[in-house]
Amino acid sequence: MSKTILMVEDTEDNRQIVRDLIATTEYELIEAADGAAGVAAAAAEKPDLILMDIQLPVIDGYEAARRIKADPALRHIPIIAVTSYALSGDEAKALAAGCDGYIAKPFSPRQLLAKIRELLS
């Protein structure tokens, strides 16, 4: 059975890049365009992995990750923070919010795929 990845990303161009990347794999992709929708999709779909943008409307990726990790039914799901704001301290902040990995944009698709495979294996 193929594994499902939830992408929480508000920028269409970035969603398209990940769509194209995941289309070359055995994974299924579901999408949410803001933090609150991402939390709802995680609860409804129980994906195998979440790609979480940090700069999101409604609630940011840190808060969305905290809410997902606070839910006993969801806390086992690995979350990769994907952010273009790779400032010093961001990675620590993402990990403190419950993220299991961290990728800075612009990312190499190969690097992202390697991280996804590492957390899904």
All heavy atoms as an XYZ file, in Angstrom:
910
protein
N       0.846     -1.196      0.000
C       0.000      0.000      0.000
C       0.882      1.248      0.000
O       1.868      1.318      0.723
C      -0.883      0.010      1.251
C      -2.052      0.960      1.103
S      -3.162      0.853      2.509
C      -2.965      2.496      3.149
N       0.535      2.198     -0.811
C       1.404      3.366     -0.917
C       1.194      4.295      0.277
O       0.116      4.364      0.847
C       1.153      4.108     -2.226
O      -0.017      4.860     -2.158
N       2.241      4.994      0.620
C       2.186      5.910      1.754
C       1.727      7.278      1.302
O       1.934      7.680      0.164
C       3.560      5.977      2.413
C       3.970      4.616      2.955
C       5.113      4.707      3.923
C       5.273      3.359      4.617
N       6.336      3.359      5.590
N       1.102      8.004      2.235
C       0.525      9.301      1.921
C       1.331     10.410      2.569
O       1.706     10.321      3.742
C      -0.929      9.358      2.444
O      -1.644      8.258      1.890
C      -1.615     10.647      2.023
N       1.558     11.458      1.782
C       2.265     12.636      2.275
C       1.294     13.815      2.232
O       0.641     14.048      1.216
C       3.500     12.942      1.401
C       4.502     11.793      1.509
C       4.126     14.277      1.813
C       5.653     11.892      0.535
N       1.195     14.510      3.341
C       0.398     15.743      3.402
C       1.353     16.914      3.249
O       2.311     17.043      4.015
C      -0.340     15.839      4.743
C      -0.972     17.197      5.079
C      -2.046     17.590      4.062
C      -1.553     17.185      6.491
N       1.083     17.754      2.247
C       1.877     18.964      2.049
C       1.047     20.166      2.493
O      -0.045     20.385      1.981
C       2.251     19.106      0.565
C       2.788     20.476      0.215
S       3.306     20.646     -1.508
C       1.937     19.999     -2.424
N       1.564     20.915      3.461
C       0.891     22.125      3.930
C       1.722     23.295      3.419
O       2.824     23.556      3.913
C       0.781     22.151      5.467
C      -0.095     23.322      5.913
C       0.214     20.823      5.987
N       1.209     23.964      2.390
C       1.982     24.982      1.667
C       0.998     25.963      1.040
O       0.047     25.546      0.393
C       2.824     24.263      0.593
C       3.458     25.155     -0.439
C       4.480     26.104      0.125
O       5.562     25.656      0.566
O       4.191     27.315      0.128
N       1.222     27.265      1.248
C       0.266     28.250      0.735
C       0.627     28.795     -0.645
O      -0.195     29.446     -1.277
C       0.098     29.419      1.726
C       1.407     30.150      1.985
O       2.474     29.503      1.948
O       1.367     31.359      2.222
N       1.831     28.513     -1.128
C       2.255     29.063     -2.416
C       2.086     28.033     -3.526
O       2.691     26.950     -3.463
C       3.740     29.500     -2.341
O       3.897     30.329     -1.201
C       4.157     30.252     -3.599
N       1.288     28.371     -4.522
C       0.982     27.428     -5.601
C       2.245     26.947     -6.312
O       2.374     25.755     -6.609
C       0.014     28.090     -6.590
C      -0.300     27.241     -7.813
C      -0.899     25.863     -7.521
O      -1.663     25.725     -6.543
O      -0.601     24.924     -8.278
N       3.202     27.848     -6.580
C       4.430     27.434     -7.270
C       5.172     26.361     -6.477
O       5.679     25.394     -7.052
C       5.380     28.633     -7.468
C       4.874     29.591     -8.536
O       3.864     29.267     -9.208
O       5.468     30.669     -8.692
N       5.234     26.545     -5.177
C       5.918     25.562     -4.331
C       5.153     24.246     -4.297
O       5.749     23.168     -4.289
C       6.100     26.103     -2.911
C       7.072     27.267     -2.868
O       7.909     27.424     -3.746
N       6.953     28.095     -1.856
N       3.816     24.327     -4.274
C       3.010     23.099     -4.311
C       3.279     22.337     -5.613
O       3.388     21.115     -5.601
C       1.519     23.414     -4.169
C       1.126     23.794     -2.747
C      -0.337     23.505     -2.452
N      -1.229     24.241     -3.325
C      -1.752     25.437     -3.039
N      -1.458     26.038     -1.909
N      -2.570     26.026     -3.869
N       3.391     23.071     -6.714
C       3.615     22.433     -8.014
C       4.965     21.710     -8.053
O       5.057     20.604     -8.562
C       3.534     23.474     -9.148
C       3.481     22.845    -10.535
C       2.299     21.902    -10.714
O       1.155     22.272    -10.501
N       2.581     20.654    -11.085
N       5.987     22.322     -7.489
C       7.315     21.689     -7.442
C       7.228     20.359     -6.695
O       7.738     19.336     -7.157
C       8.342     22.626     -6.744
C       8.622     23.842     -7.640
C       9.638     21.876     -6.417
C       9.333     24.980     -6.913
N       6.554     20.377     -5.540
C       6.455     19.150     -4.740
C       5.555     18.134     -5.445
O       5.854     16.940     -5.464
C       5.964     19.457     -3.308
C       5.728     18.172     -2.519
C       6.981     20.340     -2.595
N       4.456     18.598     -6.052
C       3.579     17.711     -6.834
C       4.369     16.953     -7.894
O       4.244     15.747     -8.033
C       2.527     18.547     -7.567
C       1.163     18.477     -6.988
C       0.189     19.284     -7.855
N      -0.533     20.191     -6.997
C      -0.700     21.489     -7.194
N      -0.202     22.091     -8.250
N      -1.377     22.202     -6.340
N       5.174     17.720     -8.665
C       5.964     17.107     -9.736
C       6.950     16.087     -9.168
O       7.160     15.031     -9.754
C       6.729     18.175    -10.532
C       5.790     19.084    -11.327
O       4.607     18.716    -11.510
O       6.234     20.160    -11.757
N       7.549     16.432     -8.042
C       8.515     15.540     -7.408
C       7.846     14.254     -6.929
O       8.315     13.150     -7.203
C       9.170     16.264     -6.225
C      10.160     15.450     -5.399
C      11.388     15.096     -6.244
C      10.577     16.219     -4.159
N       6.737     14.396     -6.224
C       6.061     13.225     -5.642
C       5.445     12.354     -6.741
O       5.324     11.141     -6.589
C       5.002     13.672     -4.595
C       5.675     14.429     -3.447
C       4.214     12.477     -4.058
C       6.748     13.671     -2.690
N       5.089     12.975     -7.874
C       4.527     12.214     -8.997
C       5.512     11.166     -9.514
O       5.107     10.171    -10.111
C       4.117     13.161    -10.123
N       6.818     11.385     -9.271
C       7.831     10.435     -9.735
C       8.061      9.305     -8.730
O       8.899      8.443     -8.948
C       9.189     11.143     -9.966
O       9.702     11.556     -8.690
C       9.045     12.348    -10.871
N       7.322      9.324     -7.628
C       7.509      8.331     -6.567
C       6.254      7.474     -6.425
O       5.261      7.679     -7.118
C       7.755      9.003     -5.202
O       6.528      9.608     -4.762
C       8.853     10.055     -5.286
N       6.311      6.540     -5.483
C       5.158      5.682     -5.196
C       4.216      6.319     -4.176
O       3.199      5.743     -3.827
C       5.646      4.319     -4.690
C       6.355      4.339     -3.337
C       7.825      4.806     -3.348
O       8.293      5.388     -4.351
O       8.495      4.578     -2.322
N       4.559      7.525     -3.696
C       3.756      8.145     -2.643
C       2.534      8.859     -3.202
O       2.522      9.298     -4.338
C       4.593      9.156     -1.840
C       5.855      8.579     -1.257
C       7.088      9.171     -1.503
C       5.814      7.424     -0.470
C       8.252      8.628     -0.970
C       6.981      6.887      0.056
C       8.196      7.485     -0.196
O       9.341      6.959      0.323
N       1.514      8.952     -2.357
C       0.330      9.743     -2.693
C       0.444     11.083     -1.984
O       0.916     11.148     -0.855
C      -0.930      9.038     -2.192
C      -1.547      8.107     -3.204
C      -2.790      7.463     -2.612
O      -3.754      8.196     -2.335
O      -2.772      6.239     -2.416
N      -0.042     12.143     -2.641
C       0.081     13.481     -2.072
C      -1.288     14.078     -1.813
O      -2.171     14.023     -2.664
C       0.857     14.375     -3.055
C       1.202     15.779     -2.569
C       2.208     15.717     -1.414
C       1.765     16.610     -3.706
N      -1.464     14.621     -0.610
C      -2.645     15.431     -0.322
C      -2.146     16.813      0.079
O      -1.005     16.947      0.520
C      -3.551     14.803      0.768
C      -2.741     14.322      1.961
C      -4.391     13.684      0.198
C      -3.562     13.676      3.047
N      -2.989     17.817     -0.100
C      -2.532     19.190      0.072
C      -3.466     20.001      0.967
O      -4.671     19.777      0.977
C      -2.454     19.885     -1.297
C      -1.508     19.215     -2.255
C      -1.514     19.864     -3.633
O      -1.757     21.083     -3.724
O      -1.266     19.141     -4.621
N      -2.859     20.933      1.684
C      -3.608     21.923      2.456
C      -2.895     23.248      2.271
O      -1.667     23.286      2.176
C      -3.644     21.535      3.933
N      -3.661     24.337      2.191
C      -3.075     25.637      1.838
C      -2.881     26.576      3.024
O      -2.368     27.675      2.860
C      -3.924     26.316      0.767
N      -3.280     26.168      4.235
C      -2.984     26.986      5.412
C      -2.814     26.080      6.625
O      -3.120     24.889      6.560
C      -4.061     28.066      5.632
C      -5.408     27.491      6.028
O      -5.509     26.822      7.076
O      -6.388     27.718      5.289
N      -2.308     26.662      7.700
C      -1.979     25.855      8.872
C      -3.170     25.144      9.488
O      -3.091     23.975      9.843
N      -4.297     25.848      9.596
C      -5.487     25.235     10.199
C      -5.998     24.084      9.327
O      -6.369     23.020      9.827
C      -6.579     26.287     10.399
N      -6.008     24.300      8.004
C      -6.431     23.234      7.081
C      -5.468     22.053      7.170
O      -5.878     20.893      7.048
C      -6.499     23.775      5.652
N      -4.188     22.353      7.392
C      -3.202     21.286      7.539
C      -3.464     20.425      8.758
O      -3.395     19.196      8.687
N      -3.788     21.057      9.873
C      -4.108     20.313     11.097
C      -5.357     19.456     10.865
O      -5.401     18.279     11.234
C      -4.303     21.271     12.295
C      -4.772     20.511     13.527
C      -3.003     22.021     12.588
N      -6.372     20.040     10.217
C      -7.621     19.304      9.937
C      -7.357     18.130      8.998
O      -7.872     17.028      9.207
C      -8.658     20.254      9.331
N      -6.542     18.346      7.965
C      -6.234     17.280      7.012
C      -5.443     16.168      7.688
O      -5.666     14.985      7.417
C      -5.465     17.839      5.815
N      -4.530     16.536      8.581
C      -3.763     15.522      9.310
C      -4.698     14.640     10.128
O      -4.565     13.416     10.139
C      -2.727     16.190     10.216
N      -5.675     15.269     10.791
C      -6.619     14.515     11.615
C      -7.529     13.634     10.757
O      -7.813     12.487     11.107
C      -7.457     15.474     12.455
N      -7.964     14.160      9.618
C      -8.904     13.431      8.766
C      -8.216     12.313      7.979
O      -8.757     11.218      7.836
C      -9.592     14.397      7.800
N      -7.025     12.582      7.466
C      -6.369     11.664      6.534
C      -5.322     10.765      7.181
O      -4.946      9.749      6.607
C      -5.680     12.464      5.413
C      -6.609     13.388      4.644
C      -7.509     12.644      3.678
O      -7.204     11.471      3.360
O      -8.504     13.235      3.240
N      -4.819     11.160      8.369
C      -3.740     10.410      9.033
C      -2.621     10.047      8.047
O      -2.351      8.867      7.816
C      -4.287      9.140      9.702
C      -5.502      9.347     10.581
C      -5.124      9.420     12.039
C      -6.292      9.429     12.990
N      -7.441     10.239     12.666
N      -1.968     11.065      7.462
C      -0.905     10.772      6.489
C       0.288     10.099      7.148
O       0.405     10.082      8.372
C      -0.529     12.162      5.969
C      -0.822     13.066      7.125
C      -2.062     12.494      7.761
N       1.178      9.551      6.324
C       2.375      8.889      6.846
C       3.487      9.886      7.133
O       4.410      9.594      7.894
C       2.864      7.841      5.845
C       1.826      6.740      5.662
O       1.651      5.952      6.609
O       1.175      6.703      4.610
N       3.391     11.071      6.506
C       4.410     12.099      6.683
C       3.798     13.443      6.313
O       2.904     13.502      5.471
C       5.617     11.794      5.784
C       6.803     12.770      5.888
C       8.107     11.981      6.002
C       6.884     13.676      4.684
N       4.288     14.514      6.938
C       3.780     15.859      6.649
C       4.948     16.762      6.257
O       5.977     16.797      6.941
C       3.052     16.454      7.876
C       1.858     15.576      8.256
C       2.603     17.904      7.597
C       1.219     15.908      9.597
N       4.779     17.467      5.143
C       5.710     18.528      4.747
C       5.051     19.838      5.163
O       3.990     20.188      4.655
C       5.931     18.522      3.229
C       6.583     17.277      2.645
C       6.614     17.362      1.128
C       7.991     17.089      3.197
N       5.649     20.524      6.106
C       5.016     21.692      6.712
C       5.767     22.976      6.384
O       6.892     23.179      6.852
C       4.974     21.499      8.237
C       4.311     22.618      9.007
S       2.522     22.659      8.809
C       2.041     21.226      9.785
N       5.152     23.843      5.572
C       5.717     25.172      5.368
C       5.591     25.906      6.707
O       4.690     25.616      7.498
C       4.918     25.885      4.266
C       5.495     27.243      3.901
O       6.711     27.455      4.080
O       4.727     28.087      3.426
N       6.487     26.827      6.985
C       6.421     27.550      8.261
C       5.618     28.837      8.127
O       4.792     29.164      8.978
C       7.843     27.831      8.804
C       8.565     26.513      9.130
C       7.783     28.733     10.032
C       7.884     25.616     10.158
N       5.825     29.579      7.041
C       5.093     30.837      6.831
C       3.751     30.518      6.192
O       3.670     30.364      4.980
C       5.897     31.766      5.904
C       7.285     32.095      6.409
C       7.271     32.907      7.692
O       6.423     33.768      7.877
N       8.196     32.635      8.582
N       2.716     30.383      7.014
C       1.397     29.987      6.525
C       0.334     30.953      7.018
O       0.455     31.501      8.108
C       1.036     28.587      7.053
C       1.778     27.397      6.456
C       1.522     26.163      7.300
C       1.359     27.160      5.015
N      -0.744     31.121      6.226
C      -1.884     31.899      6.741
C      -2.645     31.120      7.829
O      -2.448     29.925      7.977
C      -2.771     32.113      5.512
C      -2.258     31.224      4.441
C      -0.923     30.681      4.856
N      -3.515     31.798      8.528
C      -4.374     31.297      9.620
C      -3.539     30.966     10.857
O      -3.563     31.701     11.828
C      -5.294     30.134      9.201
C      -6.327     29.857     10.293
C      -6.010     30.454      7.881
N      -2.827     29.849     10.836
C      -1.842     29.591     11.902
C      -0.544     29.179     11.213
O      -0.573     28.541     10.167
C      -2.295     28.513     12.924
C      -2.550     27.172     12.249
C      -3.494     28.981     13.728
C      -2.802     26.030     13.223
N       0.602     29.549     11.786
C       1.868     29.224     11.125
C       2.233     27.756     11.332
O       1.581     27.021     12.071
C       2.982     30.182     11.558
C       3.434     29.994     13.007
O       3.196     28.931     13.613
O       4.045     30.940     13.540
N       3.282     27.360     10.624
C       3.694     25.961     10.648
C       4.139     25.482     12.018
O       3.943     24.321     12.370
N       4.734     26.374     12.809
C       5.132     25.983     14.173
C       3.909     25.586     14.990
O       3.879     24.556     15.656
C       5.853     27.132     14.891
C       7.153     27.562     14.259
C       7.348     28.887     13.885
C       8.206     26.668     14.060
C       8.555     29.311     13.328
C       9.409     27.083     13.502
C       9.577     28.403     13.131
O      10.762     28.826     12.591
N       2.886     26.448     14.939
C       1.667     26.190     15.715
C       0.945     24.951     15.191
O       0.453     24.131     15.963
C       0.760     27.422     15.678
C      -0.549     27.269     16.449
C      -0.366     26.928     17.929
O       0.663     27.308     18.528
O      -1.260     26.280     18.490
N       0.893     24.808     13.861
C       0.246     23.623     13.271
C       0.970     22.351     13.727
O       0.331     21.377     14.117
C       0.244     23.733     11.746
N       2.306     22.386     13.706
C       3.085     21.219     14.145
C       2.815     20.919     15.620
O       2.619     19.758     15.997
C       4.581     21.465     13.917
N       2.769     21.976     16.443
C       2.491     21.768     17.878
C       1.133     21.099     18.081
O       0.991     20.193     18.894
C       2.532     23.106     18.628
C       3.943     23.540     19.018
C       3.931     24.691     20.008
N       3.554     25.941     19.375
C       4.417     26.778     18.789
N       5.702     26.508     18.763
N       3.994     27.884     18.234
N       0.116     21.576     17.327
C      -1.231     21.002     17.487
C      -1.265     19.539     17.046
O      -1.917     18.711     17.685
C      -2.246     21.815     16.694
C      -2.453     23.206     17.280
C      -3.568     23.946     16.582
N      -3.567     25.355     16.979
C      -4.464     26.228     16.559
N      -5.416     25.863     15.714
N      -4.407     27.484     16.961
N      -0.581     19.230     15.957
C      -0.555     17.845     15.469
C       0.158     16.957     16.491
O      -0.334     15.885     16.844
C       0.118     17.778     14.080
C      -0.811     18.413     13.029
C       0.457     16.332     13.702
C      -0.139     18.764     11.713
N       1.298     17.422     17.001
C       2.068     16.614     17.960
C       1.380     16.528     19.323
O       1.687     15.636     20.116
C       3.483     17.184     18.115
C       4.331     17.032     16.863
C       4.595     15.569     16.508
C       5.550     15.450     15.327
N       5.917     14.043     15.042
N       0.432     17.430     19.586
C      -0.296     17.380     20.859
C      -1.434     16.353     20.806
O      -1.999     15.999     21.831
C      -0.862     18.764     21.196
N      -1.764     15.875     19.620
C      -2.856     14.918     19.446
C      -2.287     13.503     19.491
O      -1.501     13.125     18.627
C      -3.536     15.180     18.091
C      -4.750     14.284     17.865
O      -4.785     13.157     18.417
O      -5.646     14.706     17.122
N      -2.688     12.710     20.505
C      -2.121     11.362     20.635
C      -2.334     10.500     19.381
O      -1.511      9.634     19.092
C      -2.875     10.770     21.833
C      -3.415     11.937     22.573
C      -3.632     13.034     21.575
N      -3.388     10.763     18.627
C      -3.667      9.966     17.432
C      -2.758     10.355     16.255
O      -2.661      9.629     15.274
C      -5.132     10.117     17.022
N      -2.109     11.519     16.364
C      -1.320     12.039     15.240
C       0.160     12.193     15.548
O       0.967     12.354     14.639
C      -1.863     13.417     14.816
C      -3.344     13.517     14.468
C      -3.705     14.964     14.148
C      -3.695     12.598     13.300
N       0.517     12.131     16.842
C       1.876     12.563     17.211
C       2.978     11.687     16.628
O       4.126     12.096     16.566
C       2.019     12.682     18.726
C       2.027     11.379     19.485
C       2.532     11.626     20.914
N       1.779     12.690     21.540
C       1.047     12.554     22.636
N       0.985     11.401     23.251
N       0.387     13.583     23.124
N       2.630     10.475     16.172
C       3.649      9.585     15.579
C       4.029     10.001     14.155
O       5.021      9.531     13.611
C       3.106      8.150     15.527
C       1.953      8.012     14.572
N       0.674      8.415     14.907
C       1.899      7.577     13.291
C      -0.126      8.212     13.860
N       0.591      7.701     12.861
N       3.242     10.887     13.531
C       3.482     11.262     12.134
C       4.703     12.180     12.042
O       4.727     13.230     12.678
C       2.250     11.988     11.536
C       0.994     11.103     11.628
C       2.528     12.406     10.082
C      -0.303     11.843     11.287
N       5.713     11.783     11.257
C       6.871     12.678     11.121
C       6.514     13.948     10.352
O       5.737     13.897      9.391
C       7.909     11.845     10.364
C       7.198     10.651      9.844
C       5.871     10.545     10.520
N       7.053     15.066     10.799
C       6.821     16.356     10.145
C       8.177     16.921      9.700
O       9.101     17.013     10.512
C       6.150     17.365     11.102
C       4.789     16.843     11.580
C       5.997     18.738     10.420
C       4.116     17.730     12.627
N       8.267     17.266      8.419
C       9.453     17.959      7.913
C       9.080     19.426      7.731
O       8.169     19.750      6.965
C       9.927     17.385      6.564
C      10.273     15.898      6.692
C      11.153     18.175      6.053
C      10.648     15.233      5.360
N       9.763     20.299      8.439
C       9.552     21.740      8.265
C      10.266     22.161      6.988
O      11.423     21.816      6.785
C      10.111     22.506      9.461
N       9.536     22.863      6.123
C      10.117     23.346      4.868
C       9.952     24.859      4.878
O       8.832     25.362      4.868
C       9.385     22.742      3.651
C      10.067     23.170      2.359
C       9.339     21.221      3.734
N      11.064     25.589      4.941
C      10.928     27.030      5.082
C      11.957     27.810      4.287
O      13.097     27.377      4.165
C      11.006     27.452      6.562
O      10.904     28.869      6.633
C      12.272     27.003      7.219
N      11.509     28.927      3.756
C      12.441     29.799      3.036
C      13.081     30.785      4.000
O      13.944     31.550      3.621
C      11.701     30.559      1.940
O      10.528     31.109      2.457
N      12.645     30.774      5.250
C      13.219     31.677      6.243
C      14.240     30.920      7.059
O      14.047     30.653      8.217
C      12.124     32.261      7.124
C      11.207     33.130      6.309
C      10.164     32.578      5.594
C      11.431     34.500      6.205
C       9.347     33.370      4.803
C      10.621     35.286      5.412
C       9.577     34.717      4.717
O       8.781     35.505      3.935
N      15.335     30.549      6.398
C      16.348     29.746      7.076
C      17.252     30.654      7.893
O      18.393     30.881      7.557
C      17.142     28.947      6.063
N      16.700     31.205      8.935
C      17.476     32.063      9.821
C      18.094     31.204     10.907
O      17.597     30.136     11.226
C      16.565     33.125     10.458
C      15.805     33.993      9.462
C      14.758     34.825     10.172
C      16.766     34.890      8.700
N      19.134     31.713     11.473
C      19.762     31.006     12.571
C      18.731     30.854     13.690
O      18.048     31.801     14.047
C      20.970     31.813     13.023
O      21.161     31.681     14.381
N      18.581     29.658     14.194
C      17.601     29.426     15.250
C      16.292     28.857     14.733
O      15.506     28.318     15.500
N      16.031     28.981     13.419
C      14.785     28.451     12.865
C      14.691     26.943     13.006
O      13.643     26.403     13.319
C      14.654     28.811     11.373
C      13.987     30.150     11.168
O      13.754     30.842     12.178
O      13.700     30.489     10.024
N      15.810     26.270     12.736
C      15.779     24.816     12.805
C      15.469     24.367     14.230
O      14.623     23.504     14.459
C      17.107     24.221     12.325
C      17.068     22.708     12.309
C      18.227     22.076     11.552
O      19.139     22.804     11.115
O      18.197     20.852     11.410
N      16.127     25.003     15.198
C      15.883     24.665     16.606
C      14.423     24.931     16.969
O      13.795     24.153     17.688
C      16.802     25.479     17.506
N      13.883     26.037     16.442
C      12.501     26.392     16.735
C      11.540     25.350     16.131
O      10.557     24.951     16.755
C      12.225     27.784     16.138
C      11.056     28.508     16.759
C      11.021     29.973     16.300
C       9.624     30.527     16.456
N       9.460     31.846     15.860
N      11.846     24.913     14.907
C      11.023     23.903     14.242
C      11.066     22.586     15.019
O      10.039     21.949     15.249
C      11.490     23.692     12.806
N      12.257     22.192     15.439
C      12.394     20.939     16.183
C      11.703     21.051     17.540
O      11.062     20.101     18.001
C      13.873     20.559     16.334
C      14.610     20.325     15.000
C      16.100     20.081     15.228
C      14.001     19.194     14.200
N      11.782     22.230     18.162
C      11.111     22.448     19.445
C       9.597     22.372     19.295
O       8.888     21.951     20.213
C      11.514     23.801     20.026
N       9.083     22.751     18.123
C       7.636     22.700     17.874
C       7.176     21.272     17.577
O       5.985     21.015     17.449
C       7.266     23.626     16.713
N       8.125     20.362     17.429
C       7.765     18.961     17.211
C       8.122     18.439     15.829
O       7.821     17.295     15.513
N       8.754     19.265     15.004
C       9.132     18.790     13.671
C      10.261     17.767     13.790
O      11.100     17.858     14.681
C       9.546     19.950     12.774
S       8.181     21.087     12.444
N      10.260     16.811     12.875
C      11.242     15.727     12.922
C      12.401     15.964     11.958
O      13.397     15.253     11.995
C      10.556     14.404     12.573
C       9.407     14.121     13.525
O       9.669     13.559     14.589
O       8.250     14.500     13.227
N      12.243     16.936     11.081
C      13.287     17.248     10.119
C      13.102     18.665      9.647
O      12.075     19.294      9.932
N      14.093     19.166      8.899
C      14.084     20.571      8.519
C      14.770     20.704      7.174
O      15.884     20.211      7.005
C      14.826     21.361      9.589
C      14.921     22.844      9.347
C      13.947     23.703      9.852
C      15.993     23.387      8.637
C      14.045     25.074      9.648
C      16.093     24.761      8.432
C      15.110     25.594      8.943
O      15.208     26.944      8.751
N      14.104     21.324      6.229
C      14.684     21.572      4.903
C      14.468     23.046      4.570
O      13.346     23.548      4.718
C      14.002     20.689      3.832
C      14.227     19.206      4.132
C      14.447     21.087      2.435
C      15.021     18.421      3.154
N      15.528     23.711      4.126
C      15.411     25.125      3.756
C      15.127     25.250      2.260
O      15.661     24.494      1.457
C      16.696     25.856      4.116
N      14.242     26.199      1.903
C      14.007     26.510      0.498
C      15.041     27.553      0.066
O      15.393     28.389      0.880
C      12.618     27.142      0.303
C      11.445     26.267      0.590
C      10.199     27.124      0.447
C       8.996     26.491      1.086
N       7.906     27.422      1.293
N      15.457     27.577     -1.185
C      15.074     26.587     -2.195
C      15.798     25.267     -1.913
O      16.990     25.265     -1.626
C      15.570     27.212     -3.508
C      16.681     28.126     -3.086
C      16.345     28.591     -1.687
N      15.084     24.162     -1.968
C      15.696     22.869     -1.669
C      15.961     22.139     -2.976
O      15.342     22.403     -3.997
C      14.800     22.022     -0.767
C      13.390     21.891     -1.274
C      13.074     21.003     -2.292
C      12.368     22.666     -0.729
C      11.774     20.899     -2.768
C      11.071     22.566     -1.201
C      10.776     21.671     -2.224
N      16.891     21.215     -2.918
C      17.087     20.350     -4.066
C      16.043     19.245     -3.942
O      15.861     18.665     -2.869
C      18.508     19.787     -4.068
O      18.505     18.441     -3.700
N      15.306     18.968     -5.023
C      14.304     17.897     -4.961
C      14.899     16.585     -4.458
O      14.259     15.863     -3.701
C      13.831     17.774     -6.417
C      14.031     19.147     -6.985
C      15.281     19.672     -6.321
N      16.145     16.312     -4.860
C      16.769     15.057     -4.427
C      16.968     15.037     -2.921
O      16.787     14.015     -2.258
C      18.111     14.894     -5.155
C      18.398     13.470     -5.509
C      19.568     13.276     -6.450
N      20.758     13.993     -6.027
C      21.451     14.796     -6.835
N      21.065     14.994     -8.066
N      22.527     15.401     -6.393
N      17.343     16.196     -2.386
C      17.556     16.318     -0.932
C      16.233     16.103     -0.189
O      16.181     15.393      0.814
C      18.127     17.710     -0.653
C      18.280     18.066      0.808
C      18.415     19.574      1.030
O      18.093     20.385      0.162
N      18.872     19.954      2.204
N      15.167     16.715     -0.715
C      13.861     16.560     -0.069
C      13.411     15.107     -0.117
O      12.954     14.553      0.884
C      12.822     17.460     -0.744
C      11.403     17.374     -0.164
C      11.379     17.807      1.308
C      10.428     18.206     -0.964
N      13.567     14.483     -1.267
C      13.154     13.091     -1.428
C      13.944     12.171     -0.502
O      13.389     11.247      0.100
C      13.335     12.672     -2.884
C      12.380     11.610     -3.402
C      10.936     11.895     -3.024
C      12.521     11.478     -4.908
N      15.242     12.452     -0.362
C      16.085     11.648      0.530
C      15.571     11.740      1.960
O      15.499     10.736      2.684
C      17.545     12.109      0.446
N      15.190     12.955      2.387
C      14.677     13.151      3.751
C      13.335     12.433      3.927
O      13.089     11.794      4.963
C      14.505     14.662      3.998
C      14.270     15.005      5.437
C      15.563     14.786      6.206
C      15.455     15.194      7.654
N      16.580     14.649      8.418
N      12.458     12.527      2.916
C      11.168     11.836      2.968
C      11.387     10.328      3.104
O      10.809      9.678      3.978
C      10.340     12.144      1.700
C       9.857     13.608      1.720
C       9.158     11.173      1.566
C       9.230     14.081      0.411
N      12.251      9.784      2.264
C      12.498      8.335      2.295
C      13.107      7.902      3.632
O      12.777      6.856      4.172
C      13.413      7.924      1.147
C      12.745      8.050     -0.216
C      13.500      7.230     -1.266
N      13.231      7.581     -2.631
C      12.112      7.352     -3.320
N      11.221      6.824     -2.852
N      11.903      7.664     -4.552
N      13.996      8.730      4.165
C      14.635      8.435      5.446
C      13.582      8.321      6.547
O      13.604      7.392      7.356
C      15.629      9.563      5.770
C      16.294      9.479      7.115
C      16.983     10.798      7.484
O      17.520     11.463      6.573
O      16.965     11.162      8.668
N      12.613      9.259      6.553
C      11.608      9.257      7.626
C      10.489      8.239      7.381
O       9.800      7.858      8.317
C      11.018     10.669      7.786
C      11.986     11.678      8.414
C      11.432     13.079      8.355
C      12.299     11.301      9.864
N      10.322      7.798      6.146
C       9.247      6.832      5.852
C       9.756      5.385      5.841
O       8.962      4.467      5.745
C       8.577      7.153      4.510
C       7.613      8.331      4.528
C       7.035      8.571      3.145
C       6.489      8.108      5.539
N      11.066      5.201      5.919
C      11.580      3.841      5.825
C      11.398      3.099      7.139
O      11.347      3.685      8.191
C      13.050      3.850      5.436
O      13.786      4.531      6.416
